């Protein structure tokens, strides 16, 4: 009996030890850390010269670093086209145009076309990055004043993805007695629309050729972003991406060669054969027929663009927002009795901050170890943020986030705080939402 009693105690002790080991293993580690020197300096500057509200920041020094990389890789015969939706501010677009010497822009929103036409006049070439519904095109012409010398017939390339849309554009152009430049979207592997076969391409080019100059062929647009996500099962990640890119490029070349042979008259003059994107721009190396490469987000590096091919780019875009309230521990309504245990169990719940605003498409960046509280719920007014004691921030300090993408979030704050050398140097209005 004593032997059995001993064995029961032995099993119980082992079970307790095992449970303790499991608890030690799964117990959350302390992820907190104070500001890096970069963010410490930004925090001090914003507390002195910031607006005391949520804001979007562009660091011009880091942007310049990325522009230098881009200029070293996009060389003639390739031309750089700036994706405006990713950097929606007239001053920011103008700055990048000046730094790179480009006059080529890619736009994705009808009202943005009107705004750019008014601001830049005859100095830009616009390529639409997606096909516009015919009513959106009609709205552009209704709102177009022509006061700045911008000429849509020469400066806009409307994107057409189907024969049906081309027929709509042809009817609109005839109705308004205008000509329209047309870039034909080709499916080079993304399968998001556009001519997927040479037969469909022929149908579209036949419409353009028969329009008697009402529609003017201006080139192709084939988007290759999917190649950056190529699965790497039997090769390295880089080899998988390069292989997918080469396959895409061959497909682009097949469309080009077919059209050039069958419709040589359409290929007179300077044409735009666009591809590329932030994830893949550095893979082109001047290979024909592509002569126009579009890049936007890589210049400021939102978090969705952390990738192998952009590892030497610097993050130049942040959201910053002040801490309104700082509390010890984390107390959730109806779960007050658990607040002490929660703090003991998870060191990342040692502090609670309520911040000005929240709910942005962004991830916490600095100080390290900040995290939202799913039990408390999402607020766009005063979001809750938890951390360990090690973050060492207080009321009126700023919390920094990295946007996941740039195009939507940059329009949400009214203006962009421009920083150089860690100091606020300007505020640039963003495009309206």
VOPAGU-2260 file (C-alpha; in pm, 1 decimal, decimal comma):
REM VOPAGU-2260
SITE   aa  ch    i         X         Y         Z
SITE  UNK   A    0       0,0       0,0       0,0
SITE  UNK   A    1     283,5     237,7      91,4
SITE  UNK   A    2     443,6     165,9    -246,2
SITE  UNK   A    3     119,2     253,6    -429,1
SITE  UNK   A    4      75,3     565,6    -215,5
SITE  UNK   A    5     430,1     674,4    -304,9
SITE  UNK   A    6     367,6     613,8    -673,4
SITE  UNK   A    7      52,3     831,5    -664,3
SITE  UNK   A    8     245,5    1115,6    -502,2
SITE  UNK   A    9     527,2    1069,3    -751,8
SITE  UNK   A   10     285,3    1096,1   -1047,7
SITE  UNK   A   11     117,5    1400,6    -891,4
SITE  UNK   A   12     449,2    1576,8    -836,8
SITE  UNK   A   13     556,5    1504,8   -1194,8
SITE  UNK   A   14     224,5    1639,1   -1322,6
SITE  UNK   A   15     262,7    1957,0   -1117,9
SITE  UNK   A   16     621,7    2002,8   -1238,0
SITE  UNK   A   17     510,4    1946,3   -1597,6
SITE  UNK   A   18     231,9    2201,7   -1559,8
SITE  UNK   A   19     473,8    2453,8   -1411,1
SITE  UNK   A   20     713,3    2397,1   -1698,9
SITE  UNK   A   21     432,3    2447,8   -1949,2
SITE  UNK   A   22     330,8    2770,4   -1774,5
SITE  UNK   A   23     689,3    2893,6   -1783,1
SITE  UNK   A   24     711,7    2812,9   -2153,9
SITE  UNK   A   25     383,6    2978,6   -2253,0
SITE  UNK   A   26     411,5    3275,1   -2019,1
SITE  UNK   A   27     447,2    3585,2   -2238,5
SITE  UNK   A   28     793,8    3736,0   -2256,1
SITE  UNK   A   29     845,8    4105,0   -2192,3
SITE  UNK   A   30     864,4    4267,1   -2536,8
SITE  UNK   A   31     895,8    4623,3   -2416,1
SITE  UNK   A   32    1187,3    4856,8   -2483,9
SITE  UNK   A   33    1226,5    5234,9   -2480,0
SITE  UNK   A   34    1253,2    5454,2   -2789,0
SITE  UNK   A   35    1551,1    5413,4   -3017,4
SITE  UNK   A   36    1753,3    5734,9   -3053,2
SITE  UNK   A   37    1573,9    5813,3   -3381,4
SITE  UNK   A   38    1226,9    5800,5   -3228,5
SITE  UNK   A   39    1340,2    5964,6   -2907,1
SITE  UNK   A   40    1452,3    6263,0   -3112,5
SITE  UNK   A   41    1126,2    6265,9   -3311,2
SITE  UNK   A   42     926,4    6250,8   -2989,8
SITE  UNK   A   43    1112,1    6550,2   -2845,4
SITE  UNK   A   44    1061,1    6746,0   -3167,9
SITE  UNK   A   45     688,9    6668,7   -3187,8
SITE  UNK   A   46     636,1    6764,5   -2824,0
SITE  UNK   A   47     794,2    7101,2   -2902,8
SITE  UNK   A   48     664,8    7168,8   -3255,1
SITE  UNK   A   49     395,4    6911,8   -3330,5
SITE  UNK   A   50      22,1    6986,6   -3354,3
SITE  UNK   A   51     -75,5    6776,6   -3051,0
SITE  UNK   A   52    -293,1    6541,2   -3256,4
SITE  UNK   A   53    -251,9    6232,2   -3473,8
SITE  UNK   A   54     -36,8    6304,0   -3775,8
SITE  UNK   A   55     140,4    6142,7   -4067,7
SITE  UNK   A   56     514,3    6196,3   -4104,7
SITE  UNK   A   57     740,4    6177,5   -4410,1
SITE  UNK   A   58    1113,2    6179,9   -4338,2
SITE  UNK   A   59    1281,5    6352,1   -4633,6
SITE  UNK   A   60    1628,7    6218,5   -4550,6
SITE  UNK   A   61    1504,0    5861,6   -4570,2
SITE  UNK   A   62    1297,2    5939,2   -4879,8
SITE  UNK   A   63    1610,2    6081,2   -5044,9
SITE  UNK   A   64    1797,5    5758,7   -4966,1
SITE  UNK   A   65    1527,4    5557,5   -5144,1
SITE  UNK   A   66    1521,0    5797,4   -5438,9
SITE  UNK   A   67    1896,6    5758,8   -5479,2
SITE  UNK   A   68    1854,5    5379,7   -5497,1
SITE  UNK   A   69    1574,1    5411,6   -5749,4
SITE  UNK   A   70    1771,5    5648,7   -5974,6
SITE  UNK   A   71    2066,3    5409,0   -5973,4
SITE  UNK   A   72    1847,8    5122,0   -6094,6
SITE  UNK   A   73    1599,6    5277,9   -6336,6
SITE  UNK   A   74    1824,9    5395,4   -6616,9
SITE  UNK   A   75    1761,7    5472,8   -6987,0
SITE  UNK   A   76    1599,2    5330,3   -7192,0
SITE  UNK   A   77    1372,7    5274,5   -6890,0
SITE  UNK   A   78    1171,0    5567,7   -6756,9
SITE  UNK   A   79    1039,8    5607,6   -6403,2
SITE  UNK   A   80     667,4    5674,0   -6355,0
SITE  UNK   A   81     553,0    5789,9   -6010,9
SITE  UNK   A   82     245,5    5615,5   -5866,2
SITE  UNK   A   83      56,1    5912,0   -5724,8
SITE  UNK   A   84    -200,6    5717,4   -5521,8
SITE  UNK   A   85      81,8    5594,7   -5299,2
SITE  UNK   A   86     207,1    5949,3   -5228,1
SITE  UNK   A   87    -107,4    6164,6   -5247,3
SITE  UNK   A   88      22,0    6517,7   -5193,4
SITE  UNK   A   89      90,9    6774,9   -5462,8
SITE  UNK   A   90     401,5    6902,1   -5282,9
SITE  UNK   A   91     530,8    6549,1   -5226,9
SITE  UNK   A   92     468,3    6454,5   -5589,9
SITE  UNK   A   93     639,8    6772,9   -5704,6
SITE  UNK   A   94     938,2    6706,7   -5477,1
SITE  UNK   A   95     985,7    6354,1   -5615,5
SITE  UNK   A   96     946,6    6475,5   -5973,3
SITE  UNK   A   97    1218,1    6734,6   -5914,1
SITE  UNK   A   98    1451,4    6485,6   -5745,7
SITE  UNK   A   99    1412,6    6222,5   -6018,0
SITE  UNK   A  100    1355,1    6438,4   -6325,5
SITE  UNK   A  101    1037,8    6249,9   -6418,5
SITE  UNK   A  102     721,6    6400,9   -6563,2
SITE  UNK   A  103     540,9    6066,7   -6578,4
SITE  UNK   A  104     261,6    5994,9   -6332,7
SITE  UNK   A  105      27,2    5701,4   -6276,4
SITE  UNK   A  106    -316,8    5787,8   -6136,5
SITE  UNK   A  107    -603,2    5572,1   -6013,0
SITE  UNK   A  108    -884,7    5814,1   -5924,2
SITE  UNK   A  109   -1086,2    6046,6   -6145,2
SITE  UNK   A  110   -1081,8    6353,6   -5915,9
SITE  UNK   A  111    -704,9    6311,9   -5877,0
SITE  UNK   A  112    -672,7    6349,7   -6254,3
SITE  UNK   A  113    -851,9    6683,9   -6238,5
SITE  UNK   A  114    -637,6    6797,3   -5946,7
SITE  UNK   A  115    -310,2    6701,0   -6115,0
SITE  UNK   A  116    -417,6    6861,6   -6444,6
SITE  UNK   A  117    -488,3    7187,2   -6261,9
SITE  UNK   A  118    -164,7    7181,8   -6062,8
SITE  UNK   A  119      87,0    7066,3   -6322,7
SITE  UNK   A  120     -54,1    7185,6   -6653,0
SITE  UNK   A  121     145,6    7082,6   -6960,5
SITE  UNK   A  122     434,4    6939,2   -6757,7
SITE  UNK   A  123     306,6    6583,9   -6697,8
SITE  UNK   A  124     208,4    6263,1   -6876,4
SITE  UNK   A  125     -67,0    6068,2   -6699,4
SITE  UNK   A  126    -122,3    5694,1   -6735,2
SITE  UNK   A  127    -430,5    5550,5   -6566,6
SITE  UNK   A  128    -342,5    5249,4   -6353,1
SITE  UNK   A  129    -689,4    5099,6   -6370,0
SITE  UNK   A  130    -976,7    5123,2   -6619,0
SITE  UNK   A  131   -1222,5    5399,7   -6534,7
SITE  UNK   A  132   -1599,3    5354,1   -6573,8
SITE  UNK   A  133   -1711,2    5567,5   -6865,9
SITE  UNK   A  134   -1906,7    5795,5   -6632,0
SITE  UNK   A  135   -1587,0    5864,1   -6435,8
SITE  UNK   A  136   -1418,3    5966,0   -6761,7
SITE  UNK   A  137   -1717,3    6183,7   -6844,6
SITE  UNK   A  138   -1689,1    6349,7   -6502,4
SITE  UNK   A  139   -1324,0    6429,7   -6567,4
SITE  UNK   A  140   -1410,6    6615,6   -6886,8
SITE  UNK   A  141   -1701,1    6796,5   -6720,7
SITE  UNK   A  142   -1469,8    6923,6   -6447,2
SITE  UNK   A  143   -1175,8    7000,4   -6672,7
SITE  UNK   A  144   -1118,5    7373,6   -6714,1
SITE  UNK   A  145    -815,7    7381,0   -6944,6
SITE  UNK   A  146    -689,7    7695,4   -6771,0
SITE  UNK   A  147    -342,1    7560,1   -6699,7
SITE  UNK   A  148    -258,9    7445,0   -7053,1
SITE  UNK   A  149    -308,5    7074,6   -6977,5
SITE  UNK   A  150    -416,6    6890,6   -7294,1
SITE  UNK   A  151    -599,6    6561,2   -7221,8
SITE  UNK   A  152    -571,3    6447,0   -7583,5
SITE  UNK   A  153    -192,2    6449,1   -7550,7
SITE  UNK   A  154    -131,4    6404,6   -7177,9
SITE  UNK   A  155    -366,5    6127,2   -7058,2
SITE  UNK   A  156    -348,5    5760,2   -7146,5
SITE  UNK   A  157    -680,1    5601,0   -7051,0
SITE  UNK   A  158    -654,8    5231,5   -6965,5
SITE  UNK   A  159    -884,8    4989,5   -7147,2
SITE  UNK   A  160    -922,8    4630,6   -7029,8
SITE  UNK   A  161   -1193,9    4494,0   -7260,7
SITE  UNK   A  162   -1339,4    4553,8   -7607,5
SITE  UNK   A  163   -1663,9    4661,1   -7439,1
SITE  UNK   A  164   -1493,5    4938,8   -7246,7
SITE  UNK   A  165   -1314,8    5053,5   -7560,1
SITE  UNK   A  166   -1650,5    5084,8   -7734,1
SITE  UNK   A  167   -1778,8    5296,7   -7443,8
SITE  UNK   A  168   -1475,1    5523,0   -7469,0
SITE  UNK   A  169   -1517,9    5549,1   -7844,9
SITE  UNK   A  170   -1880,6    5656,4   -7803,5
SITE  UNK   A  171   -1785,4    5916,0   -7540,6
SITE  UNK   A  172   -1502,8    6053,7   -7754,1
SITE  UNK   A  173   -1735,8    6081,2   -8055,7
SITE  UNK   A  174   -2001,4    6248,1   -7841,0
SITE  UNK   A  175   -1756,6    6510,2   -7711,9
SITE  UNK   A  176   -1567,2    6541,5   -8041,7
SITE  UNK   A  177   -1232,8    6463,3   -7879,0
SITE  UNK   A  178    -956,9    6209,0   -7925,9
SITE  UNK   A  179    -844,4    5978,4   -7645,6
SITE  UNK   A  180    -509,5    5803,9   -7602,5
SITE  UNK   A  181    -561,2    5440,2   -7508,0
SITE  UNK   A  182    -327,7    5208,6   -7320,4
SITE  UNK   A  183    -437,9    4847,7   -7350,8
SITE  UNK   A  184    -420,0    4638,3   -7035,4
SITE  UNK   A  185    -267,8    4295,7   -7096,1
SITE  UNK   A  186    -282,8    4002,5   -6855,7
SITE  UNK   A  187      78,0    3899,1   -6796,6
SITE  UNK   A  188      -9,6    3653,0   -6519,4
SITE  UNK   A  189    -190,8    3847,2   -6246,4
SITE  UNK   A  190    -531,9    3743,7   -6390,1
SITE  UNK   A  191    -700,4    4064,8   -6275,2
SITE  UNK   A  192    -841,7    4150,0   -6615,0
SITE  UNK   A  193    -706,2    4284,9   -6938,7
SITE  UNK   A  194    -650,0    4101,6   -7265,0
SITE  UNK   A  195    -563,3    3744,8   -7171,4
SITE  UNK   A  196    -519,2    3617,0   -7527,2
SITE  UNK   A  197    -392,6    3758,1   -7853,9
SITE  UNK   A  198    -742,6    3707,0   -7995,5
SITE  UNK   A  199    -888,7    3950,0   -7741,4
SITE  UNK   A  200    -598,2    4185,7   -7798,6
SITE  UNK   A  201    -671,4    4178,1   -8173,8
SITE  UNK   A  202   -1034,5    4265,2   -8108,2
SITE  UNK   A  203    -929,0    4568,3   -7905,2
SITE  UNK   A  204    -664,2    4686,6   -8149,5
SITE  UNK   A  205    -912,9    4645,5   -8435,9
SITE  UNK   A  206   -1145,7    4891,4   -8261,4
SITE  UNK   A  207    -865,1    5143,2   -8218,0
SITE  UNK   A  208    -741,7    5101,5   -8576,3
SITE  UNK   A  209   -1092,5    5151,5   -8717,3
SITE  UNK   A  210   -1167,1    5463,3   -8509,0
SITE  UNK   A  211   -1009,1    5705,7   -8757,5
SITE  UNK   A  212    -795,3    5868,2   -8491,8
SITE  UNK   A  213   -1071,2    5913,4   -8234,2
SITE  UNK   A  214    -892,6    5650,9   -8025,4
SITE  UNK   A  215    -511,8    5662,1   -8040,3
SITE  UNK   A  216    -305,8    5359,9   -7935,3
SITE  UNK   A  217     -47,4    5465,1   -7673,3
SITE  UNK   A  218      91,9    5129,8   -7555,4
SITE  UNK   A  219      41,6    4846,8   -7306,5
SITE  UNK   A  220      16,7    4816,4   -6931,9
SITE  UNK   A  221      94,3    4475,3   -6780,6
SITE  UNK   A  222     111,8    4458,9   -6400,6
SITE  UNK   A  223     360,6    4212,6   -6255,5
SITE  UNK   A  224     316,9    4246,1   -5876,8
SITE  UNK   A  225     221,9    3880,0   -5833,9
SITE  UNK   A  226     574,1    3768,0   -5923,6
SITE  UNK   A  227     704,9    3903,4   -5591,5
SITE  UNK   A  228     482,7    3646,7   -5414,1
SITE  UNK   A  229     603,1    3342,8   -5608,5
SITE  UNK   A  230     612,3    3030,2   -5385,3
SITE  UNK   A  231     959,8    2897,8   -5314,1
SITE  UNK   A  232     909,1    2523,7   -5270,9
SITE  UNK   A  233    1202,4    2384,6   -5468,6
SITE  UNK   A  234    1432,2    2687,4   -5487,1
SITE  UNK   A  235    1542,1    2988,2   -5289,7
SITE  UNK   A  236    1299,0    3274,6   -5244,1
SITE  UNK   A  237    1499,4    3501,6   -5472,2
SITE  UNK   A  238    1526,1    3239,1   -5748,0
SITE  UNK   A  239    1151,8    3173,4   -5732,1
SITE  UNK   A  240    1075,3    3544,1   -5770,0
SITE  UNK   A  241    1320,5    3587,1   -6058,0
SITE  UNK   A  242    1182,7    3280,6   -6236,8
SITE  UNK   A  243     824,6    3407,2   -6205,5
SITE  UNK   A  244     935,9    3750,3   -6323,6
SITE  UNK   A  245    1107,2    3604,6   -6631,5
SITE  UNK   A  246     793,6    3406,6   -6716,9
SITE  UNK   A  247     589,3    3725,8   -6686,5
SITE  UNK   A  248     834,4    3912,8   -6905,8
SITE  UNK   A  249     819,4    3647,4   -7175,9
SITE  UNK   A  250     439,9    3674,9   -7177,2
SITE  UNK   A  251     460,3    4052,0   -7211,4
SITE  UNK   A  252     699,6    4007,1   -7502,4
SITE  UNK   A  253     462,0    3767,8   -7676,6
SITE  UNK   A  254     179,8    4024,6   -7671,3
SITE  UNK   A  255     415,8    4295,9   -7793,7
SITE  UNK   A  256     565,6    4090,5   -8077,8
SITE  UNK   A  257     223,8    3973,8   -8196,6
SITE  UNK   A  258      75,5    4325,4   -8198,9
SITE  UNK   A  259     379,6    4484,7   -8364,0
SITE  UNK   A  260     372,3    4230,7   -8645,4
SITE  UNK   A  261      -3,6    4251,8   -8705,7
SITE  UNK   A  262     -62,0    4625,3   -8645,0
SITE  UNK   A  263     260,8    4803,0   -8743,7
SITE  UNK   A  264      78,1    5128,2   -8821,7
SITE  UNK   A  265     -32,4    5157,7   -8457,2
SITE  UNK   A  266     327,8    5142,3   -8339,6
SITE  UNK   A  267     436,9    5469,1   -8500,9
SITE  UNK   A  268     576,5    5730,8   -8264,9
SITE  UNK   A  269     673,2    5713,3   -7897,3
SITE  UNK   A  270     467,7    5455,5   -7709,9
SITE  UNK   A  271     447,8    5355,3   -7345,0
SITE  UNK   A  272     500,6    4991,9   -7249,3
SITE  UNK   A  273     444,2    4999,3   -6876,5
SITE  UNK   A  274     500,4    4738,3   -6609,5
SITE  UNK   A  275     666,9    4718,8   -6274,5
SITE  UNK   A  276     577,1    4816,9   -5925,3
SITE  UNK   A  277     744,7    4882,1   -5595,5
SITE  UNK   A  278     814,7    4514,6   -5532,1
SITE  UNK   A  279     979,5    4441,5   -5866,8
SITE  UNK   A  280    1114,2    4762,2   -6018,3
SITE  UNK   A  281    1476,9    4661,8   -5972,2
SITE  UNK   A  282    1443,3    4348,0   -6187,0
SITE  UNK   A  283    1393,0    4514,6   -6526,9
SITE  UNK   A  284    1747,1    4629,0   -6612,1
SITE  UNK   A  285    1634,3    4798,3   -6933,3
SITE  UNK   A  286    1496,0    4481,0   -7092,0
SITE  UNK   A  287    1274,0    4550,0   -7391,5
SITE  UNK   A  288     992,0    4592,9   -7470,5
SITE  UNK   A  289     910,9    4749,2   -7129,2
SITE  UNK   A  290    1023,7    5111,6   -7127,0
SITE  UNK   A  291     816,0    5255,5   -6843,0
SITE  UNK   A  292     833,2    5132,9   -6480,9
SITE  UNK   A  293     590,4    5253,2   -6214,4
SITE  UNK   A  294     698,0    5285,9   -5849,7
SITE  UNK   A  295     530,4    5447,6   -5549,8
SITE  UNK   A  296     518,0    5283,2   -5208,7
SITE  UNK   A  297     880,9    5165,6   -5215,1
SITE  UNK   A  298     981,9    5529,4   -5177,3
SITE  UNK   A  299     832,6    5549,9   -4825,6
SITE  UNK   A  300     814,2    5179,7   -4729,8
SITE  UNK   A  301     487,4    5099,4   -4552,2
SITE  UNK   A  302     508,2    4763,6   -4374,2
SITE  UNK   A  303     338,2    4560,0   -4649,5
SITE  UNK   A  304     642,7    4635,4   -4864,6
SITE  UNK   A  305     899,6    4471,5   -4639,4
SITE  UNK   A  306    1040,8    4225,9   -4890,0
SITE  UNK   A  307    1362,3    4069,7   -5009,9
SITE  UNK   A  308    1401,0    4305,1   -5306,0
SITE  UNK   A  309    1346,6    4617,5   -5094,5
SITE  UNK   A  310    1559,3    4529,7   -4792,8
SITE  UNK   A  311    1796,9    4822,8   -4850,2
SITE  UNK   A  312    1514,1    5077,9   -4863,0
SITE  UNK   A  313    1454,2    5286,9   -4551,4
SITE  UNK   A  314    1121,7    5341,4   -4377,8
SITE  UNK   A  315    1023,1    5703,9   -4439,9
SITE  UNK   A  316     654,5    5704,3   -4339,8
SITE  UNK   A  317     505,6    5698,1   -3989,7
SITE  UNK   A  318     190,9    5775,1   -3798,6
SITE  UNK   A  319     249,4    5951,7   -3466,9
SITE  UNK   A  320     -10,0    6017,8   -3200,2
SITE  UNK   A  321      12,1    6153,3   -2844,3
SITE  UNK   A  322     -61,6    5957,8   -2528,2
SITE  UNK   A  323    -364,4    6109,6   -2353,1
SITE  UNK   A  324    -376,8    5888,0   -2043,2
SITE  UNK   A  325    -142,5    5646,8   -1867,2
SITE  UNK   A  326    -266,9    5387,8   -1616,3
SITE  UNK   A  327    -100,2    5111,8   -1416,7
SITE  UNK   A  328    -204,9    4760,4   -1512,2
SITE  UNK   A  329    -484,8    4672,8   -1749,4
SITE  UNK   A  330    -844,9    4677,5   -1632,4
SITE  UNK   A  331   -1120,9    4566,6   -1867,6
SITE  UNK   A  332   -1489,0    4636,7   -1787,1
SITE  UNK   A  333   -1663,2    4336,4   -1621,1
SITE  UNK   A  334   -1323,8    4166,5   -1573,2
SITE  UNK   A  335   -1189,2    4391,7   -1299,9
SITE  UNK   A  336   -1113,3    4100,8   -1064,1
SITE  UNK   A  337    -869,2    3958,1   -1315,7
SITE  UNK   A  338    -668,7    4275,7   -1368,5
SITE  UNK   A  339    -401,8    4195,6   -1105,6
SITE  UNK   A  340    -354,4    3841,3   -1230,3
SITE  UNK   A  341    -338,7    3961,6   -1586,6
SITE  UNK   A  342     -56,0    4201,0   -1506,1
SITE  UNK   A  343     137,7    3930,6   -1316,4
SITE  UNK   A  344      94,3    3680,0   -1594,6
SITE  UNK   A  345     171,1    3907,3   -1889,7
SITE  UNK   A  346     436,5    4177,5   -1838,6
SITE  UNK   A  347     313,8    4343,0   -2157,4
SITE  UNK   A  348      -3,4    4440,3   -1968,0
SITE  UNK   A  349     180,8    4633,6   -1696,5
SITE  UNK   A  350      82,2    4968,6   -1847,1
SITE  UNK   A  351    -225,2    5098,9   -2025,1
SITE  UNK   A  352    -221,5    5400,5   -2253,6
SITE  UNK   A  353    -516,9    5570,3   -2415,8
SITE  UNK   A  354    -404,3    5747,8   -2729,0
SITE  UNK   A  355    -548,5    6025,8   -2943,0
SITE  UNK   A  356    -738,5    5845,2   -3219,7
SITE  UNK   A  357    -666,3    5497,2   -3347,3
SITE  UNK   A  358    -800,7    5225,5   -3572,9
SITE  UNK   A  359    -558,0    5309,6   -3851,2
SITE  UNK   A  360    -424,8    5054,8   -4098,8
SITE  UNK   A  361     -90,2    5057,6   -3922,8
SITE  UNK   A  362     124,5    4852,1   -3685,1
SITE  UNK   A  363     287,0    4975,8   -3364,8
SITE  UNK   A  364     646,4    5065,5   -3421,4
SITE  UNK   A  365     801,8    5255,1   -3129,5
SITE  UNK   A  366     851,2    5217,0   -2840,3
SITE  UNK   A  367     887,9    4841,5   -2884,7
SITE  UNK   A  368     633,3    4602,3   -2738,5
SITE  UNK   A  369     317,0    4809,5   -2779,8
SITE  UNK   A  370       3,9    4610,9   -2852,4
SITE  UNK   A  371    -368,5    4665,1   -2881,3
SITE  UNK   A  372    -619,3    4504,9   -2645,8
SITE  UNK   A  373    -871,5    4285,6   -2826,4
SITE  UNK   A  374   -1089,3    4239,6   -2513,9
SITE  UNK   A  375   -1127,7    4612,5   -2463,0
SITE  UNK   A  376   -1228,0    4665,0   -2825,4
SITE  UNK   A  377   -1134,8    4895,2   -3110,8
SITE  UNK   A  378   -1183,7    5270,3   -3088,0
SITE  UNK   A  379   -1107,5    5536,7   -3347,0
SITE  UNK   A  380   -1144,4    5800,6   -3075,2
SITE  UNK   A  381    -924,6    5680,5   -2786,0
SITE  UNK   A  382    -758,7    5350,5   -2865,4
SITE  UNK   A  383    -616,5    5142,6   -2582,2
SITE  UNK   A  384    -252,3    5038,0   -2603,4
SITE  UNK   A  385     -76,3    4805,8   -2358,6
SITE  UNK   A  386     290,4    4761,9   -2285,1
SITE  UNK   A  387     541,4    4666,1   -2020,0
SITE  UNK   A  388     703,5    4913,5   -1780,0
SITE  UNK   A  389    1012,1    4907,3   -2002,8
SITE  UNK   A  390     856,1    5128,3   -2270,9
SITE  UNK   A  391     909,6    5419,9   -2030,8
SITE  UNK   A  392     672,7    5673,1   -2190,4
SITE  UNK   A  393     420,4    5905,8   -2032,8
SITE  UNK   A  394     131,5    6139,9   -2106,5
SITE  UNK   A  395     203,6    6372,5   -2404,7
SITE  UNK   A  396     475,7    6143,0   -2539,5
SITE  UNK   A  397     412,7    6016,2   -2891,3
SITE  UNK   A  398     350,0    5660,0   -3000,5
SITE  UNK   A  399     473,9    5577,5   -3350,0
SITE  UNK   A  400     317,4    5336,8   -3600,0
SITE  UNK   A  401     405,6    5214,1   -3948,0
SITE  UNK   A  402     121,3    5224,3   -4201,1
SITE  UNK   A  403      65,1    4891,9   -4373,6
SITE  UNK   A  404       4,0    5081,7   -4698,8
SITE  UNK   A  405      49,2    5446,2   -4784,8
SITE  UNK   A  406    -223,7    5529,9   -5032,1
SITE  UNK   A  407    -530,9    5547,0   -4809,7
SITE  UNK   A  408    -384,9    5649,9   -4477,3
SITE  UNK   A  409    -196,4    5953,1   -4607,3
SITE  UNK   A  410    -528,3    6116,7   -4697,0
SITE  UNK   A  411    -673,6    6072,9   -4346,7
SITE  UNK   A  412    -480,4    6342,6   -4158,3
SITE  UNK   A  413    -536,7    6654,7   -4366,9
SITE  UNK   A  414    -170,4    6735,5   -4401,9
SITE  UNK   A  415     167,3    6565,6   -4388,8
SITE  UNK   A  416     432,4    6668,6   -4140,4
SITE  UNK   A  417     763,1    6686,7   -4327,3
SITE  UNK   A  418    1080,5    6611,7   -4130,8
SITE  UNK   A  419    1444,8    6661,9   -4221,5
SITE  UNK   A  420    1735,7    6608,4   -3983,8
SITE  UNK   A  421    1485,0    6508,9   -3716,4
SITE  UNK   A  422    1319,3    6852,4   -3729,4
SITE  UNK   A  423     979,3    6957,4   -3859,9
SITE  UNK   A  424    1044,0    7166,3   -4171,0
SITE  UNK   A  425     702,6    7193,8   -4337,3
SITE  UNK   A  426     344,1    7074,1   -4364,8
SITE  UNK   A  427     220,6    6956,2   -4702,1
SITE  UNK   A  428    -153,6    6917,5   -4767,2
SITE  UNK   A  429    -264,8    6570,8   -4875,3
SITE  UNK   A  430    -518,0    6501,6   -5147,8
SITE  UNK   A  431    -878,2    6514,5   -5022,8
SITE  UNK   A  432   -1031,1    6179,1   -4925,8
